Amino acid sequence: MKKHIASGLMVLAVLFSSCDNELSLTPQQSIDQELALNTDANVKSVLLGAYSEIRNVNLYGGRLHLYSEMLGANREVRWEGTFNQPREMFNKTIFVNNSFVEGTWAAAYRAINVSNNVLSALNIVNEEDRPRVEGEALFIRGSMYFELIKLYALPYAAGNTGTNLGVPLVLEPTRAIVETSFVSRNTVEEVYQQILTDLRRAESILPPVNGFLARSYVASAQLSRVYLQMERYAEARDAANRAIEVALANGKSLIGTAYMDAFNNDADTNEDLFTIQVNPQDADNDMFLFYSLPEFGARGGDVAILQAHLNLYESGDERLTQFFTAAGELRTAKWRDQFKNVKVFRLSEMYLTRAETNFREGTAVGSTPIGDLNRIRRRVKLPEFNPLSTPTLPTLADILKERKLELAHEGQAIHDIKRTKGSVLDNISITVFAFDDPRLVFPIPQREIDANPNLVQNPGYGG
């Protein structure tokens, strides 16, 4: 029986609609390898196929967000749906044949393989477009390895990064399954170094304007997340600052009106740095599917918000307006409406990253920590910290709490818990899961273990 690791399908691409500036994706289909890479236009079409992979529900189309919120639920949200796959994550009892875990691994490696094919054919691309094409492919590859390492390996903050196992690094196209295709897992350190290599190069050659595809400041934003996970705060600060400066220079800004005006819009807002485009033709958005309700076209309201989460907000915080009661439970409206784009990076995150890292480093690159923190608090109608009054100066805990509430239900929960060495409460027992507990790590899918004798299973999952 033929074994599969990460070969994936090559995908034909995607067309731009000049009238509405939305990404229309054609159905995936297998194409001849030589045909796919023999002209400038075909290589660019294959590159757009990589975007169709990352917009899949298994990746940035919603499930990456969902996984983080379920793993980091901490008695602030509850899974109420009938799907067992998210329930296993919520309960920290994930089976090795969990189809969501399996689907995300496969989709990420398909996107990586498509990117590798594009990178192998750069000499065919028109010279003036070559940096952009290379940058987009590297951004996708680096981003997918980052999402994989965060889920399928112990966190960087757990230490022992030179010996803890990460995920396999595949940096050349997989066009046929041969003996060398049966790769082993690289270490956490090796994977993170490759991520940095890809994203640094992408940032340096991507243009600042590129429609809603990868841009230089999007790569900067992703780098800031990577450096945060690595506890390299000065570099996270500088990457976030670059993202802010370039984004502002190209028309981005915080939405200055109501907080919820940043959500449920028909098109990207000024605050959106990178989103997955959703429309009636390409309607997949699993955050909407699981967080919203039947009256808005979704399921039965699979995720409920608990009082413990509401208790974290200050009185008068405009972010409280996102919550509403439906089907007998409290819900968030961030993912209420159908055909709305999935947020991957918002500008507010970059301000909070810069605030945190400036605070940790005792610096004021781009702004002071209090300046960035007050920028976020002012938008949600909260009292600002007074820079002239020592008792009201913010602490690191203040900044981290502001980040938690600003980005709540947007897929950052477990990753911030892990990098700050926090913990997660069990749903019903007194058990507390430490940030480096193996139960907060996905198993390597059993199908991959069966197919590849060189793969080693994660601790706690046998094998």
N, C-alpha and C positions, 0 to 999 in steps of 0.2 A: 504494500500500500504506500502510495507516495506520501512523503512527510513534508509538512510545511512549517516554516519558522516565521519568516518576515517578508516573504516575497511579495505578497499582495498583488492586486490587479493594477496595471497601469490604467489611468483614467483619462478619458477625453474630456475635454474641458468644458468650458464655460464661456459664456458670451457676456459682453457688457451691453447693457441697455442704456444708450445715451439719453433717452427721454426721461428715465426716472432714476438713473444712476444706481440701480440695484443689480446685484449679482444673480444672474439666471444660470442655474446649473443644469446641464444636460445629464441624462441618466449615465451611470457608470457603465463602461463596457471594455472588454478586453481588446487591445489593439496590437498590431504587429510591432515588435520592438524596433526594427529598423525604420519602419515608417514613422514611428513616434518621434524619433530623434534625428531625422535626416534633413530638416529644414528649420530655419529660425521660427517660423510660425508654429510648427509642430512642437518644438521644445517649449515655447511659451504656453501652448495649450496644455502640455503635460504639467507644467508648473501650476497652472490654474487648477489642474486636477488635484494637486496637493492641497489646495485650499478647500476643495470639495471634501477631502478626507478630514481635515481638521474641523470643518463645520458640521461633521457628522454628530449625531446625538451622543455617541460614545466618547466624544472629546469635548470641544468647546461648544457643541450644540446643546449642552446642558448637564450631562452626567458628571463631568469633572467638577462642576459646581456642587451638584447633589452629593457626590461622595464626600467632599470636605465637610459639608454641613451634617451629614449623617454620622461620620466618624467623630466629629467634634460637637455632637449634640449637647452634651453636658447638662442634660435636663432642662434645656432652654427651648428645644423643639422636640416634637414627637412624630415618628413615622406611624401613620394610621392606614396606609394603603395595603392592598392585597398582594403586591409584588414582593416576593421573598428576597430578591437580590438586594434592594436597599435595606430591607429589614435586617438581613444578616450584618450589614455594615453598621446599622444603628445599634444592634445588639452585640457587636464585636464578636460574632461567631460566623465568620465567612468561610464558606465551603470552597474547596479547590476547583469545583466545577461551576462556580457562580458565573452565569452567562454575561453579566454586566462586566465583571472583572476580565473575563475572557475577551469580550468585544472591544474593550478599551485598549488592551494590550495589542490585539490584532490591528485595530484601526490606527494606532500610533505608529506601529511598524510599517503599515502600508504607506502612511504619509512620509515616513523616513525614507522608505525605498523609492518613492516617487521623487523626493528631493535629491536622493543620491543619483538617480538617473539624470535629472536635470543638470546637476553639478558635473557629471561625466561628459556632458555635451555642450559645455559653455563655448567651446571653440566654434560651434555652429551658429551661435547667437550673434546677431548684428553687434558690431563692436561698441556702438554707442549705448546699447541696451544691456550689455554684458554685466556691468556692476549691479544694476538693479535686479536682474534675474538671479545672479549669484546671491545677492543679499537676501532676496525673498526666500530662496531655497534654504539658505543657512538659518534664517530666522525660523522657518518651519521645523527644520531638523533639530536645532537647538532647543526650541520650545517643546517639542515632543519628548525629547530625552529628559527635559526638566520635569514635565508632567509625569513621566514614567518613574523617574527616580524618587519623586516625592511620595508616590503611592506604593511602589513595589519594593522598597528598600527601607532600612532603618534611616532615620533622619541624620542629616549632616551633624547636627548638634549632639548626637549620641557619641561622637568621637570614633576612634578606630576606623577612620575613613579609608585608610590604606589597606585594611583587611576585610571590613564589612562588604558584603556582596551587593552590587548595584544591579544593573541590567546589562544585557549584551550590547556592546557598541558595534554597529554595522555601518561602515562608512563608505562602502562600495556598493554599486547596484547588485541586487540579487535577481538574476535573470533566468537562472535554472538552479534546481536543488542538487548540489553535489556534496561530497564529503566535507568540504571546508565550510559549507553552510551551517553545520552543526556547531554553532558558536557557544562559548562559555560566557558566564556573567563576568563583567568587569567589576572592579571595585567601585565603591561610592566615590572615592577621590578621582579615579580615572574618568568616570562619567561626568562629574562636575567640571573637571578641567576641559573636557570636550565641549560641554555646553558653553563655557566661557569663551572658548576659541571660536565657536560658531557665532555666538551673539555679538562678540566684540567686532568680528569681521563684518557681520551684517550691519551693525550700527555705523561702521565707518564708510560703507559704500551705498547704503540705502538712501534714496532721496527723502527730503522732508515732506514732499507732496507726492502722493501715489494713490489717489482715490481712497477707497476704504481698505486697501491691501496694506501689507507691511510697510512702514515708514521708519525713518531713522529714530524718531522719538519713541516709536513702539518697541523697537529693539532696546532702547535705553530703559524703558519701563520694565521690560522683561529682565534685563540685567539687574535692575534694582531689586527685583524679587529674588533672583538667584543669589546675589551677594547677601541679602538679608538672611536667607536660609543658611548661608555659610558663616554668618556672624562677622562678616567683613564690612563693618559699618561705614567706614570712610568711603569705600568704593560704592556701597549702596547709596550713600548720600550723594555722591558725585553723579551717579547714573540717574537718580531721581531728579537732581537739579538740571541735568542736561535734558531730560525728558520734558520738564516744565518749561525751560527756556525756549526750546525749539518748538514745542507745541504752542506756547503763547505767541511766538513770532509768526506762527502759521494759522492764527485765527481761533485757537482753542481758548476756552475760559470756563471757570465755574459758572453754572447757571445761577444767576443772582436773585432769582425769585424764590418760589417755594421748592423745598427739597424734592418733593415727588414729581416736580416737572422734569427731573432727570430720567424718569422712567416711563415706560408705556407710550413711547413716541413712535410715530410712523417712520421716522428717519433718525439717523444719528444726531445727537445734540452736540453743542460746542464742547460739552464736558467729556464726551466719549473719545477716548484715544484709539481704541480698537474694539470692534464688535463683530459678532457673527451675524451676517445679514439674513433676516427672516422675512418672508413674504408669502402671499397665498400660493405661489408656485413652489416654494421651498419652505414649507411650514414647520419643519421639525424643530422643536425647542422643548427639551425635556424638563426644564425648570418650570415652564408654563404648564406642561402636561401634569406634573406632580404637585405643583404648588397652587395652581388655580382651581377653579370649581366648574361644575357642569354649566352653570348659567353663563359662563364666559367661554364655553367650548372645550373645557378640559375634563379631567376625571373627577373623582369625588372628593377632592381636597385631601391629598395623601399626607401632607405635612401640616401639623398644627403648631402654632406658636404658644409657648407656655408662659405663665405669669412670672416665673423666675427671670425670663428674658426681659419682660417689660419693666421689672423692678430695677434694671440697670440704668434706665433713662432718667434724666433730671426732669422735674416738672417744667413744662413749657417747651421741651425739646420738640421741634417741628417734625423730627423723624418719627414721632409717635403717630403721625397722621397716616403712616403707611398701613397701620393695623386696623382690621375690621373683623367683625364676627359674621361667620357664615357656616352653615351646616353644623351648628352647635359648637364651633371652635373658633379660636382667634387665628387669623390669617395675615400674611403680609401681601400687600398689593404690588410689590416690586415686580412680580411675575404674573400679574393678574390677567393681562390682555393678550389675545392671540395675535400672531403675526408681528410681534415686536422683537427687535434685535436682542441678542444675548450679549450682555456686557462682559468684556474680558478685562479691559483697563479703563478706569475713569481717572480724570485729572486729580480728583480729591485724594485718591490713594497716594499719588506722588507727593502731594503736599504733606501728608501724614508720614510717609516714609522719610521725607527730608527733615521733618520735625523730630522724629524719633532718633534718626542717626546723627543729626546735629547735636541733640541732647546727649546722646551717648558719648560723642567725641568731644563735647565741650566747644563746639564751633558754631559758626553762623554763616555757612555757605549758602548763598542765595537769599536767606532770610534767617531770622532767629527762630528757635523752636516755638517761642511764644507767639511770634508773628504768624507762623503757619498754622499753629493750633487755633488761634483766634480767627483766622480766615475761615476755618471749617465751622467753628462755633457760631460765628456771626451769621453765617448762611442759614443755620437752623434756629436762629433767634434765642441763643443761649448767652448768658453773661460772659464777657471776655475776661481773661486773666489780665491783671494789672501789672505791667512790667516794672512799675515803680514801688510796688508793695510786696515785700518778701513773703509774707504769709500766704499770698495768693499766687505765687509763682507755681507753674505746673510741675508735677513730678513725672517720672517715666511712666508710672502707673496711670496718670491722667492721660498721657498721650496714647498709651496702648488701649485704654478704655475708649477713647475717642475713635481710634481706628476700628475697634471691634464694632462699635455702634454704627459708624459711617458705612462700613462694608458688610454689615450683617446680612446674611442670607445671599451673599454674592460669591460664595465658594472659597473664602479665605480662612474659615474657622480652624480646621485641623492644622493647617500649615503654620498659622501664627502660634497655635498652642505648642507645636513641636519645636519651632525655632526659639521660642522664649522659655522652653523647658517647663511648660505647664502640665496640666493633667486633665483628665476627662472623668466625670462621675458616671458610674454605671446607671442604667435607667431605673432599676428598682432595688438594687442591693447596695451595700456599703462599699463595694469594690471601687477603687480608684485606679484608673489606668494612667501610668506615668507616660510622659511624652515619648519615651523610647520602648514602650511595651510592644512586643511583636503582634499583639492583637489589633494594633492600630496600623498595621502594615498589610497590604493585600498579599495573598498567595500568588506565586507564579502559576498561571492557569495550568490545570492538570493536562489539558490537551497539548500544551507546549512541552511539558515534562515528558509526556508519552512520546512525542515526536522527536525530541532532541535529547539524547542520552547524556549530553554535556551540561545540561541545565541542573542546577541544585535548587531544591525547594527552600523557601524561607522557614525560619524557626517557628515551631508550633504547628506546622502543617504536615508533618511527616515527610517521608521521602529523603 
